[in-house]
Amino acid sequence: MGRDTRNGTILAVALGAILAGVAVTPTAQADEEPRAVPDLGPNVSVFDPSMSNAEIQSEVDAVFRQQETSQFGNGRQAFLFAPGEYDVDVNVGYYTQVSGLGAHPDDVTINGAVHVEADWFQGNATHNFWRAAENLSVNPTGGSDRWAVSQAAPYRRMHVRGDLQLDDGGWSSGGFMADTLVDGTVRSGSQQQWLSRNTDWGAWQGSNWNMVFVGAENAPSGDFPNPPYTRVDTTPVHREKPFLYVDDNGDYQVFVPALRTDTSGVSWADGTADGESLSIEDFHVVLPGQGSAEINAALESGRHLLITPGIYDLDDTLRITEPDTVVLGLGLATFVPRNGVTAVEVADVPGVKVAGVLIDAGEENSELLMEVGPEGSSADHSDNPISLHDVFFRIGGSHVGRATTSLVINSHDVIGDHLWLWRGDHGSGIGWNQNTADTGLVVNGDDATMYGLFVEHYQKTQTIWNGERGRTYFYQNEMPYDPPNQDAWMDGDTRGYAAYQVADSVTEHQAWGLGAYCFFNANPGVVAERAFDVPESPGVRFTHMVAVSLGGGTGAIEHIINDTGGPANAQNTVANLVAYP
């Protein structure tokens, strides 16, 4: 697909109008119907090849200066590149999404870079959260690009025509890559852990504690724990994240990829992937300033949601009740529930997709931030699952936030495709009695599958799995840093709480590539009895686990799983276990 040169003037005028935040219907030629160009709000920049590279670079640089160090700021931004080539350097700061508007990643080519650095933090990338690159190709200057990130920084549907470096010389704690082709070598550097799903590359170099490859062509050889590689040849069931694009007629569409089973490599290798295109006219475009009533009215009328970059205060729960509803956020669009409400509820209906949103707990405690399916959900969704893509939760950091549980999944067959559930360990409103939160994730539904599950710092059991036949491909956890003493952090008679617990009633559960870390800096004498707590059942199997006592042994994890493996402590900071049982 290329730019529609026959109507290039119309498209350029329309895109320029979007940059100004104006909704425009261009004048049609005699043989055409008028085109509706959506108003994407004040925080979306749409670039077209008719614009000068200098003009684009100036705008990109101005946003980066604002967002480079704005870890808990209010800025939200999306840069959307229409099909064509650009000679620009896009340095991606906080709450910034860079995406191509082509149907195929190679429809948009950046000659330069789309990169993340850690210059602002002296090379330490462990705070480089909340940003994204999607659906474009890069010809990197000098042959190598950099994506030095940690959690909540997805790299999706990308084509790098060179090498890719995942650190910036200091520590890094990522990360997630999916549906991505790298022609050269991926160098993980200091990355503590990483999930690569449905990827392909010339080579992979590097390892640290937990590197997981699912459906990855040309995954590196070697066996856990030396090096700590976990390979799963094919991805059993998944759906790629929906994305916004402009078709050959200049019309905006959202592409919804089809459900796929037993796959490896990128979905677009032989052309456009299988799926369905939805007209932007079927979406309610959520703009800054809109509230729960207006958004819910759109959902009740059967509209999909395209949420433009911004922070949205919710005084009522957003209720997604129609099958196949798409909720797609741009630029880390953020929901803040007020007065203790649940931010989002999804009915027990098939095919709902929620993607690209951050739910940031409000000051008044919410018992729950998001629920997928009401309690007692029982429908079989195996043919058309509910899926969650790049859905992130935050409790504290930008302000005091409180939530008892972040996410409960009651529906069957749900797919989680990159989730970060984070009780903040730094920023504003942080403290054992301030940003209170018991549990990150509870899975009650059967046959749920998680790819890239990150759950950190909750004060009780962090992930609780009650459903049968659950599967997790990559798990990353840090226990809470701040228990003031052992007595304050006890699960009955057990020291501390598990990072991941499978209920005693479960007979089948599988997990691959799991890491749990402790850093009890408030009181290094605190001990967690075990990282993973599971029933003794032949159908419950965990493969490749690591426990780490960070900071050279600041606190201890006594056992890796049940009473097996470990310890990880000051004398033995890294402990590995190949399999259980």
KAURGI-V94465 format. One record per backbone hydrogen bond with DSSP energy under -1.0 kcal/mol. CO is the residue of the C=O (numbers start at 1). NH is the residue of the N-H. Records with the same first field share a line. If there is no record, write none. Layout:
CO->NH, NH
This chain:
3->5
5->8
7->11
8->12
9->13
10->14
11->15
12->16
13->17
14->18
15->19
16->20
17->22
18->21
24->37
29->32
43->78
45->80
47->82
48->51
52->56
53->57
54->58
55->59
56->60
57->61
58->62
59->63
60->64
61->65
62->66
63->67
64->68
67->94
69->71
70->73
77->97
78->45
79->99
80->47
81->101
84->109
86->111
88->113
90->115
95->77
96->132
97->79
98->134
99->81
101->246
104->107
105->108
107->84
108->137
109->86
110->112, 139
112->141
113->90
115->92
116->148
118->121, 123
119->122
121->124
123->170
125->128
127->129
128->150
130->95
132->98
133->156
134->100
136->159
137->110
138->161
139->112
140->143
143->163
145->165
146->116
147->149
152->131
154->133
155->178
156->135
158->181
159->138
160->162, 183
162->184
163->145
164->187
165->147
171->125
172->192
175->195
176->155
177->197
178->157
180->200
181->160
182->202
184->202, 203
185->164
186->205
187->166
188->191
192->209, 210
194->212
195->177
196->214
197->179
199->217
200->182
203->186
205->188
210->194
211->230
212->196
213->232
214->198
215->265
216->219
223->226
227->229
228->211
230->213
232->215
235->263
236->262
238->260
243->255
245->253
247->250
251->247
252->280
253->245
254->278
255->243
256->276
260->238
263->235
268->271
274->258
276->256
278->254
279->282
280->283
282->304
284->306
286->308
287->290
291->295
292->296
293->297
294->298
295->299
296->300
297->301
298->303
299->302
304->284
305->328
306->286
307->330
310->334
312->336
314->338
318->345
320->347
322->325
325->353
326->305
327->355
328->307
333->358
334->312
335->360
336->314
338->341
343->318
344->371
345->320
346->373
347->349
350->324
352->387
353->327
354->389
355->329
357->392
358->335
359->394
362->402
366->404
367->405
369->343, 344
370->408
371->346
372->410, 411
374->377
381->384
384->351
386->415
387->354
388->417
389->356
391->420
392->359
393->422
394->361
395->424
397->428
402->366
404->438, 439
405->369
406->370
407->442
408->372
409->444, 445
414->449
415->388
416->451
417->390
418->391
419->454
420->393
421->456
422->395
428->397
431->434
434->436
436->403
437->459
438->460
439->406
440->407
441->464
442->409
443->466, 467
446->413
448->471
449->416
450->473
451->418
452->419
453->476
454->421
456->423
462->440, 441
463->501
464->443
465->503
468->447
470->510
471->450
472->512
473->452
474->453
475->515
476->455
477->517
478->457
481->522
486->489
489->496
490->492
491->494
494->491
495->529
498->462
500->533
501->465
503->506
508->469
509->541
510->472
511->543
512->474
513->475
514->546
515->477
516->548
517->479
518->550
519->521
523->526
526->556
528->558
529->559
531->499, 500
532->562
533->502
535->537
537->540
539->509
541->511
542->580
543->513
544->514
545->577
546->516
547->575
548->518
550->554
553->555
554->520
556->528
557->568
559->531
560->532
561->564
564->560, 561
568->557
572->569
573->549
575->547
577->545
578->544
580->542
